[in-house]
Structures are given as C-alpha cells and as structure tokens.
Amino acid sequence: MHTPPDTTGPCPADETIQQAAERALLRHQGQKGNLLPVLHAIQDDLGHIPDDAVRIVAQALQLSRAEVHGVVSFYAHFRSKPAGATVLEVCRAESCQAMGGDALAEHAKRRLACDFHATTADGSVTLEPVYCLGLCAQSPAVMVNGQPHARMTPEKLDRLLQSQGV
C-alpha cells in the first residue's frame, strides 16, 4: 500500500533561500527589532523576499507568517517577486510633480505597459514610485538601477530606457 507524502509539515526551502535567510538572521541575531534588518538583508541578497524566506524568518523570530508577510507587503521597498533586470523609479514627491512628474509617470506607465509596483510582461523592467531622490532643484527625476537622472522628460526617458536595452 502506497502512503502519500506528509504535506502537513513545513516544506523544505530552496537551499539558496535557506542560506540567505540564515545569514540574515545570524547577522542580526540578538538585535532588538531585527525583523526589518533581516528582511532588508534577504532582499539585498536575493533581490526579493520569497515565501520560503518568510516562513523561515517567522519561525526563527517566533512570529506568525502573517506578521512577517504583513511587514513585507506593507513596505513598498520590499518585493515578494524578483524585479526586472532594469528597475525604473519615478519620483512622486511634490517638487517633481510640480515640474511635470505626473506626465512623466504616465508616460512611463504607457511606454512600459505596466503600473507602479509591477514588472513588464517580458520581465525586463520593474516600475516603482519613489518619494524624493534629493534632486528637487532639478525636477523631475528618476532612478534607473540605482543611478539618479535629473531634469527628465518623456523623450529623455525613452532614450534612457533604450540605452538600457528596453
């Protein structure tokens, strides 16, 4: 007689995820309020926070998976799915909005055919809002893969994305 596998217990995590979570937990072990630093470390290591990492962190910190997931989903910086090869952040702060940032954001959404907090259908670009890049005197601004670009126009944005192969 065949016995079905036990599916009630925790599933083993992918080794890469397991190692990233363990490194983050070890690095911040004993630190008061270490959930956010642990999650940042995992995302820095993996590029996102997979469900398996949520489970590992919850167990290690004696939190529920819902509590950890709630933190991941609350903060816009965290992502549960991998980002595209190019991450485009469009500043949504007041100065950028006053200098054409709303039109720039709408152009980016149309050009990429996706909304904020999403990735293009081909997985190449993730579009994110950001709230102030510190370039207020040179608004509107964007950041591409961590590099800021000021005095952005829709045409300049198109050229910038083309230079990224998008």
C-alpha positions in Angstrom: 0.0 0.0 0.0 1.3 3.4 -1.0 1.5 6.1 1.7 1.1 9.6 0.4 3.8 12.1 1.4 3.2 14.2 4.5 2.1 17.6 3.4 1.2 19.0 6.8 4.7 20.0 7.9 6.9 22.8 6.6 8.2 22.4 3.1 11.9 22.4 2.7 13.2 25.7 1.4 15.4 26.0 -1.7 19.0 25.9 -0.5 19.8 29.4 -1.7 16.8 30.9 0.1 17.6 28.9 3.2 21.2 30.1 3.2 20.2 33.8 2.6 17.7 33.7 5.4 20.1 32.0 7.8 22.9 34.6 7.0 20.5 37.5 7.6 19.2 36.0 10.8 22.7 35.3 12.1 23.9 38.8 11.2 21.1 40.4 13.1 20.8 37.9 15.9 20.0 39.4 19.3 19.4 42.8 17.8 16.2 44.3 19.2 13.6 44.9 16.5 15.6 42.9 14.0 12.7 41.9 11.6 13.3 44.9 9.2 17.1 44.5 9.0 16.7 40.8 8.4 14.2 41.4 5.6 16.4 44.0 4.1 19.4 41.7 4.2 17.4 38.9 2.5 16.2 41.2 -0.3 19.7 42.6 -0.8 21.0 39.1 -1.2 18.2 37.6 -3.3 16.6 40.6 -4.9 13.2 39.8 -3.3 11.7 38.1 -0.2 10.3 34.7 -1.3 7.5 32.9 0.6 10.0 30.3 1.9 12.1 33.1 3.4 9.0 34.5 5.1 8.4 31.1 6.7 12.0 30.7 7.9 12.1 34.2 9.4 8.8 33.8 11.1 9.8 30.5 12.7 13.2 31.9 13.7 11.8 35.1 15.2 8.8 33.3 16.8 6.4 35.4 14.7 3.5 34.2 12.6 3.9 34.0 8.9 1.1 36.5 8.6 3.0 39.0 10.7 6.1 38.7 8.6 4.1 38.8 5.3 2.3 41.9 6.6 5.6 43.7 7.0 6.8 42.6 3.6 3.5 43.7 1.9 3.2 47.0 3.9 6.5 48.5 2.9 6.7 49.4 -0.8 10.5 48.8 -0.8 10.1 45.1 -0.2 9.1 42.8 -3.0 8.0 39.1 -2.9 8.8 38.5 -6.6 12.0 39.2 -8.4 12.4 42.6 -10.1 13.1 43.0 -13.8 16.7 43.4 -15.0 16.1 47.2 -15.0 14.4 48.9 -12.1 12.9 52.3 -13.0 11.9 54.5 -10.1 10.0 57.7 -10.9 10.0 60.4 -8.2 6.5 61.2 -7.0 7.4 63.9 -4.5 5.8 67.4 -4.7 8.7 69.2 -6.4 8.9 66.6 -9.2 5.1 66.6 -9.6 5.1 70.4 -9.9 7.7 70.2 -12.7 5.9 67.6 -14.8 6.4 64.4 -12.8 2.8 63.3 -13.2 3.1 63.4 -17.0 6.4 61.6 -16.8 4.9 58.9 -14.6 2.0 58.4 -17.0 4.4 58.3 -20.0 6.5 55.6 -18.2 3.4 53.5 -17.5 2.2 53.7 -21.1 5.7 53.1 -22.5 6.2 50.0 -20.3 2.5 48.9 -20.4 2.6 48.4 -16.6 1.7 50.3 -13.5 3.8 51.1 -10.4 4.8 48.1 -8.3 4.7 45.9 -11.4 7.1 44.4 -14.0 6.7 44.4 -17.7 5.2 41.4 -19.4 8.6 40.3 -20.7 10.1 40.7 -17.2 12.7 43.3 -18.3 11.6 46.4 -16.3 10.1 46.9 -12.9 8.4 50.3 -12.4 8.4 51.7 -8.9 7.4 55.1 -7.4 10.0 56.7 -5.1 9.4 59.7 -2.8 12.2 62.2 -3.2 15.6 61.5 -4.7 17.0 64.7 -3.4 17.1 66.3 -6.8 14.3 68.8 -6.2 16.2 71.7 -7.8 16.5 69.5 -11.0 13.0 68.1 -11.1 11.6 65.8 -12.3 13.9 63.0 -11.5 14.1 59.2 -12.0 16.5 56.5 -10.9 17.5 53.6 -13.1 19.2 50.7 -11.4 20.3 53.0 -8.5 21.6 55.8 -10.8 19.7 59.1 -10.5 18.8 61.1 -13.6 17.5 64.7 -13.3 15.6 67.1 -15.5 13.8 64.1 -17.0 11.4 64.5 -19.9 9.4 61.8 -21.7 11.8 61.9 -24.6 14.9 61.7 -22.3 13.3 58.8 -20.5 12.7 57.0 -23.8 16.4 57.4 -24.7 17.5 56.3 -21.2 15.4 53.2 -21.4 16.7 52.5 -24.9 20.3 52.8 -23.6 19.3 50.0 -21.1 18.1 47.8 -24.0 14.4 48.4 -23.2 
